[in-house]
Amino acid sequence: MAGGKIFQPVTKIRLTNVSIVRLRKGGKRFEVACYKNKVTEWRTGVEKDIDEVLQIHQVYMNVSKGQVAKTEELRKCFNTENVDEVINEILMKGEQQVSDKERLHNLDNMLRDIATVVAEKCVNPGTQQPYTVTMIEKAMADIHYSVNPNRSAKQQALDVIKMIQEQGTMPIARAQMRIRVTMPGKDAKRIRDKLNALVGTVEDEDKGEEYELVCLIDPGQYRAITELIGSEVRG
């Protein structure tokens, strides 16, 4: 058509439930579009399917404008043309773009999740009674715990327990697990000393032909005990 113009359509991504991860490298900005709450899961290994993390399997210079990074730009800045390698580097090293309000909301949620894990795993060693989540949150405030958004709540809960114990903020200990161990008496005589080293409190013990032990253990010792029994006791 005379005097007419042809416009090249530009693909734009509708910013619906999207989280942008941005990395500056070689003087340029690279971005990937992800689903919210999935970046942290990818970084901590909870989510292993990249398709559950990325909204679009592509590297962008600007996600909102739909500007795709050119192959030569990837090669120049990342020393590779492999899009998957570049995406992984951006996801692991890039900065997740969130508003201040959203960042505070996410940190509050993470803090609550950490406190919940601690409350589920621990008790007051003097009374053997569990703590409420609110009490754990107060203890976290007392030790000035700073939430790390790139680590899982479970990983950070173990740090919180250790810090509360070291600083003496409140008496706290991992809740113990009650187990029953049975084996032939001849095997028990041979490995009893090794077993006792892994046990906390013995509640009941029968040293008959069939040995039976009921005891409390630290949950962290459960695997060591099962491995000991599995390797030392036939069947």
N, C-alpha and C positions, 0 to 999 in steps of 0.2 A: 504494500500500500504506500503510495507516494507521500512523503513527509511523515510517515509513521515511524515508530520506534519499537524495537524488540528488546524486551527486558529479560535478563537472565534470572530465573527464580532462585532465590537463596533459601536453602533449607534451614529453618530455625527450629530449635527445640523448645517445646512448651515446657516451662519450668514448673512442672507438676510433680510434687514429691521427689524433687531432684536435689542431689547434693553434689556440688562441684569440688573436685580435688585439683589443686593448682600447683605446678612446680615450675620455677624459673631455672633455666639452664642454658648456658651459652648465650646469655643476653636476651633470650626469648622466653615467652610464657606458653606453657603447655597445660592443657586441661583435659579431664575426663569427666563424663557425666555418670553419677552413681545413684543408686537408690539410698534414701536416708537410712541411717542406722546400720548399713551394711559395711561401710568402710572399716569401722572398728572391728567388726566380726572377722573381716578378711585379714586385718593386721594381726589379730590375736590367734588366728588359725581356727576360729569357730566355724567360719564359712569357707569352704574350699572350692565351691563352684563359682568361677568368675562371672558366669552368665547371671547369677543371682545378685551380683554386685553392680555390674555395669548396666546402665540403661541402653547405651549404644556402644558396640565394640569398636571404638574409634578414638583417635587422639585429635584433639582440637587445639587451635590457637585461641579460640574464643567460642565457648559452648553456646552461649545465648544467641550469638550471631550466626552460628552454624559454620564457622570458619575452620575447615579441616586442615590439620598440619600436613604439609607436603613431605613427600618421601625424602627429598634432599635436605629438608630442615631436620628431620629425624636423624639422618645419617651424620649431618654436621654437628648436632648437639649431643646425640646419644651414642655416636659411633656404631649405629646399627639401623637397619631398615625394618627389623622385626618389630611389628606393632605390639605383639604380646609382651615382649621384653620391655618396651617403653612404657606400656600401660602398667605393668607390675612395678616399675621403678617410681612412676608417678603416684601410684596407690600407696606404696610403702614410705616414700620420702616426701610426698607433697603435703601441702597444707589444705585442710578441709575448710571450705568457705561457708561459714555460718554467721548469722547475725549475733550481736552481743546477747540479745534476749534469748535466742535459741541455744547459744552456748551455755548460758547460765542454767537454763532449763535442763539441758543434757547433763551438766555436771551435778545438778541437784538429784536427778534420777539415778545417776551412777552412784552417788554417795549413799542414797537410800538402798540401792541394790547391794552395795558392799556391806552396809550395816546389817541388812537382812541375812546375808550369808554368815557373818560373824555371829549373829544371834542364834542362828540355826546350829552352828558348830560348837558353841561354847556355853559354859556354865560358870557360876560362882563356885570355886573349888571348896569353899567352906560350907556352903549349904547344898551344893549340887543342884541348885535351882537355876533355870535359864534366865538370861537377861532379855529385856524387851528391846525392840529395834530402836526406840527413842533413847533408851539408856546408852546403847552403843553409839548412836549419833552424837550424844553429848560427850562421850569419851573421845570420839574422833575429833571433836571440836577442841577438847582440852589438850590433845597432843598435836593440834594444828596440822592434822593430816590434809595433804593436798592431793586431790583426786587426779589421776592420770587417765585421760579419755582414751588413750591408745592401749590400755591394758584391761584385761577382763576383770569383772567384779570378784571372781573367785581368787585370782592371783593377788589382787590388792587386799582381799580379806585376810590372807595369811600375813601380809605385811602389817596390817592393822593390829592383829592379835599379838604379834611379836613386839610392836612398838608400845602397846598398852602394858604388856608384861614388863618390858624394860624400864618404862617410865613410872611404873607403879601407880598408874591412874586409877585403876580399880582391880580387885582380885579377879583374874580370869584364867580359864584353862579350857583346853579342848574337851568336849564331852567324851567320856569313855564309852567303848563298845563292849558289850557282854558277848562272849563266845563260849562254845562248848567244844572241847577237843577230845576225841576218843582214838585209841590205838591199842594194839596188843601190848601187854605189860612188859614183854622183853624189849620192845622198841622204846618204851617210855624210860626204862632204866638207862638206856644208852644215850638218849638225847634230852633227858629231863633238864640238865643244867643249861643247855642251849635254849630250851624252850622258856625256862624261868627267867632268863635274861631279857626276854622280849615281852614278858607279862607284867602287868601292873599289880592289881590286887587279886589274890586267889580267894574265890568264894566257896568253892567245894572241890575236893580232890579224892578220888577213889583209886587206890593203888592195887587193885585186884588183878586177876588174870587179864581182864579188859580194863585198861587204864582210862579214866575219865577225869577231865579237868574243866571246871567252870570258872571263868575269870573275867576281869575287866582289863582292857588294853587301850592304849592310845590308838586311834584309827590309823595312824601312820605306820603302825607295826603289823597291821593285818596281812599285808602282802608278804612281809618277811616270815611270818608264822606259816602261812600257807605254802610258801616255797620250801621252808624247813621240813614241814610234814611231808610234802610231796616228794622231796629228794631223799629223805631218810627212812620213810615208812613205805614198805612195799604194799601196793594196793590202797 
